[in-house]
Amino acid sequence: MSQTMRAILTIEFAVVTLSPLAFPQTATAPSQTGNAVNGINSYPSPSLIRYAPERDPEARRIDSFFGDWHESMPRNIHGSLVVRDILTKGDNFAPPFRSAFLQYANSLSYATLATHASTTASRLTGQQEVYYIISGIGKVSAQGVATEIHKDVAVFVPANLEFVMQNTGDEPLHMYIINEPTPPEFKPTDKMLVVDERAAHVRTPSTVAHYATSIGVQEKAGAASPDPYIVPGASGHWSHVVRELFSSRDGLGTLANVITVELPPLSLGEPHPHAPGHEEIWLALEGDSLAMLGTELRMQHPGTAYMARPDGTMVHSNINFGDRPVKFLYFVNRGQRAVRP
């Protein structure tokens, strides 16, 4: 063996032997004081996040918590709107079949309106819908007012309001639909709302106390300091850029927020768990990314949505491994567990 070869092998052996990866990791266990401050998803220190004490024996069942419209059969609603389901009703902890885990929202779907087609005049009863347009042009009409719609436009149609959607272009009109039930004795708003996501309000980092007050959660000691882990230009969970579409103040009944979240290149959100009763959905709109649930990673392509099982220990995050931003459509149920993304 040549001296050069011996030198190379010696260096490689030293690198492997002395590398921290060659020794068992003995990191100090994180504090078990709770999952968040104020009962919401904001962690002034990563040490406050509670991790599972051992590997989840059902970790690989996370595939049940994903849905993809490409795997669904088409059906029709509102006359000529062709719909393929992504997520449907089921159980937050034990989906009877893949993607059937919604307990608060009714469904998340992908829909297409053919070239120059129109829906029938429709009126939602006991339910409301949010439409998010991803391609094509058209218009939506209610109460005698027609509004133009195109890519990145979101439409909120409240219960009991008659509306019509029309494709005015030469290409199909593609969109996602979030359907929510209206709670008992809920009084829906009487106006349709249309928001262009590109002109929507962009959240800025704020104190935990301010956000807790806005959702009616009692402030606790030490919660008034800004989160030092939100990077410049972002507004939540380390690197999330959040644009607000609709919230409960706009007339949502079961849901608390419908927003978009952008993740810059080569970045990730803060891994964290959710408590029972927290149904938070992440639908990929643009770009491929990695979804982390517990100890598992899954590729997430546009048209795929997931929910982290809300058991208080399964952490989740979104990881952008590419050189372009990725974007998600996000919604979460209303209540004490409704939190910022």
N, C-alpha and C positions, 0 to 999 in steps of 0.2 A: 504493500500500500504506500502510495507516495506521501511525502511530507505535507503537500497541499491538501490532499484528501483527509489526512489525520487532523490537520488544523480545522478544516470545515466541520468534521464530525465532533471535535472537541468543543467548538463554539456552539453548535446546535445542542449538544448535550447540556452545556452550561445554561443556555437560554431556557431550555425546557425545565431543567432541574430547579433553577432559581426563580422561575416565573411564579407569581402568586397563583396561577391557575393549576400549578402542580401540587398545591397543598389544599387540604380541606378548608372550606370557608367557615369561619366562626363568627359571623356578624352578630352583633347584639340584637336580640329580639325587639321589635318595635313596641312602643307603649300600647297597653290595652285599655286606654282611658276612654275610647269611643271611636266612632267612625267618622265624626265630623264635628265642626263647631256649629252651634245653634241648630243642630239637626239637619243642616244642609250640606251640600257637597263642596265645602271649602276647607282646605287643610293648611293652616299657617305653618305647619311643619310636616314633612313626610313621615315623621315618627308617630303621628297621630293616626295613620291609616292602619286598620286592623287586618292582618293577613291570616289566612287559614293556617292552623298549626301543622297540618300535614297535607300531602297531595290529595286532592279531591278524587275519590275512587270512581266518580262518574264524570271526570273531566272531559272525556271524549264525547260525552252526550251533548256537548255544546253545539254540535251540528243541528240539533233539534231547535236551537234558538236562532237559526238563520233562515231566511226565505229569499227566493229569487223568482222574479216573474217569468223568466225564461222557462221555468219548469212547470208552469201552470197552464191549464186549459182556458180558452177564452169564453167569456159570457157577455151578455149585453145588459146595459142599464140605460135609463133615460132615452130609450128608443134605439139610437144608432151608435152609442158609445160602447166600444169593444174593450172589455176589462179583463186583465189577468191578475189574479191575487198574488200578493207577496207575503203578507201576514194576515192571519185570521184569528177568530175567537178560540180560546182554549184555556190553558192553565199556565201561570207564570213559572211554576216549578216543575210540572210534569206534563209537557205537551203530549196530547194523545197521538199526534203525528207531527212531522216536521213543519215548523213555522206556525203551528196552532198554539200560540201562547198568550195572546192578548186577553186581558181581563177587564181593561178599562176602555180602550178604543175598540171600535168594531172591526176595522180592517185597514190595511194599507195595500193599495193596488196601483198597477200601471194601466193606462188607458190610451186608446187611439181613436180619434175622430177622423173619418176618411175625408179626402179632398172634397171641398164644397158641400160637405154634409152638415146637418144640424141635428141637435138633440130635440126630442119632443119637449113641450112645455112641461116642466116637472116641479113638484113641490115636495120637499122632504118633511116627513112626519116622524117625530121622536128621534130625529138624527140630524146632524149637520155635516157639511163636507168642506174640506180645503183642497183646492186644485193647485198644483204647481206645474207650470208649463215648461217643458224642456226643449221643444222644437216646434216649428210651424208658426202660423199666424192665424188669428181669428178674432172673434168678439164674443162677449157674454152680456146678456141683457136681462134686466130685472126692473120692474116698476117703470117701464117705458124708457129706461136709460141704457144705452149700449156703450160698452167700454172695450177698447182694443186690448188684445192679449197676445203675448209673444214669449219667447224664451226668457226665463227668470222672473216671470210674473206669477204672483200667487193670488188666488181668489178664494174668499171665504163666503160660503153660501149658508146662511142661517136656516133653521127650521121654519117651515110654514111660508117661505117666500118662493113664489113662482119664478123660474129662471129658464133661459134658453142659451145654449152654447152653439156657436157656428164656426166652421172652418172656412175662412175666406181666402185661403191661399191655394197654391197648386201642389202642395205637399201635405202629407198627413199631419195632423196636429197631435203631438204626443205629450203626455202629462202623467203625474202621479196624483193619486187621490187618497186623502186621509179621511176616514169616516168615523165620527164620534157619536155616541148616544147622548141624548139630553137628559139630565137628572130629573127626578120627580119634582114637580112644581117649579121647574126652571122656566124663566121667561126669556125667550130668545129675542135678539135684536131684530129690528125690522128693516135693516139695510144690508145689502151686499157690499163687501169691502174688496178692493183691488189694490195690491201693493207690488211695485216693481222692486225686486230684491236688490238691484243695482243702486237704487236710491233709498233703500231702507236704512233705518237708524243702526249705526254700528256701535255696539256696546264698548265702553271704555272701562278699564280696571277701576273698581270702586271698593270701598271698605266692606268687609263681611257684614258689619252691623247695618249698613245702609241696605244691602240686599235682603238681609233677614227681616228688616222692618217692612220692606216692600211686599214680602210674601206672608207677613203676619206671624213670623216666628219670633219668640221672645229672645231678646239679646242676653248673652251670658258674658261673664267676666272675661276679659282678654280678647273679645271678638271684634274690637273696634279698630284694629290695626290693618292696614292694607296687606294684601297677599304678596310677599316678596318673590314668589316663584312664578308669577305671570311675567312673561318676557315682553319687552317693549313692542308695541304695536298689536298686542293680543289683548284679549279681554276675559279669558277664563282658562282654567286647567292648563297652566304653563304656556301653551302656544295657540289656543283656539281663538280664531277671529270670528266673532258672532254678529250676525245681522238679524234683527228682529222683524218677523213677519206679522204674526198675530199672537195675542195673549188673552187671558180671561177678561181683561178690561175691554177687549174688542167684541166680546160676545161668545167666546168659547165656553162650552158647558162642562165637559168632562176633562178636557185637556187644559194644561196651564200655559204652555208655550208651543208655538211652531216657529222655528228659526232655521237659518242656514249656518253651518259652521265650516270655516275654511282652515285647512291645516297647511302651513308653509312647507316648502321642500325640506327634506331631511330633518323632520321634527316629529314630536309625538305629544299626545296629551298626558296629563298626570294620571297614572294608574290608580284607580280607586274602586271601591265596592258600592253597592246600593242596598238600602234596607228594604225589608218586605213592604209591599205597597207602592214601590217606585217602579213604574213601567216607563222606561226610557228607550226610545227607538232611534237607531242610526241607519239611515238609508244613504248609500253611496250615490252621488249625483255625477261627479266628474273625477276621473283619475282612478288608478288602481292603488290600493293601500293594504296594510296588514291590520286585521282586527285581532286584538289580544283579549282573550277571555280566560281568566285563571292562568294556568300554565300552558295553554294552547295558543297557537297562532293560526289564523286562516286568512287566505287571500280574499279581499273584498273588492269586487268589480262593480261598476255602475249597474244599478238595478237590484243590488243585493242589500238586504237590511238585516239587522240583528238586535237582540236585547241581551244584556248581561243578566243572568239569573239573580234576582234581588234577594239574596240570602244573607247579606251583610259581610260576606267574606270573599266572594268571587270578584276579583279586581278585573277591570277592563280598561282598554285604551285603544286609540287609533294611531297608527304609525305610518307616516308618509316617508317611504324609502326612496322616492323618486326626486327628480330635479324640477318638478312643476307642482303648483299647489293642487290639493285635492279638496273636494267640497262634498258636504253631507247635508241632507234634509233631516232635521231632528224634531221630535215631539215627545212630550212627557205629560203624564196625567196630572190632574189638579189635586191639591191637598197639601197636608203638612210635609209630605215628602217631595213635593215639586221643587226642584232646585235648578240653579244655573248649570250649564253644561261645562 
